[in-house]
């Protein structure tokens, strides 16, 4: 999973596509190093400009939250 930080908000997506704008104005997939934008499903396809992307394991995050709830006695 990915956490996308853009415009002061955080979004979560299970897929990312790196894109750049072609000379004809269309967005085309590219390597991360060439990317001008990031496209993520959040829940609709959204094009993020100047976004920070963080890769993380969603299963581990859920497990950590469950463990914290168990410690607090919340079932």
Phi, psi and omega in degrees: 000163181228142171255125180249123178253119180208141175054036178076011180235161175244135178234153178237136182216146177270350178224150175226147171229126176273133183223160172224163181271125179283164179304333180275002177094353179277152174274131180232143178298149179204178175288155181302324181294333182266351191294139171258337184218163174237134176251128178225153176269113188214056348277353175258155175301127182226138177262122181253129175252140180056043182261150171264137180239130178236125178272134177210163180268107182299325179295318178295321180297316179295320179296318178297320179294319179296319179298318178297319178295320178297319179298323180281353179083016178266126181257000000 
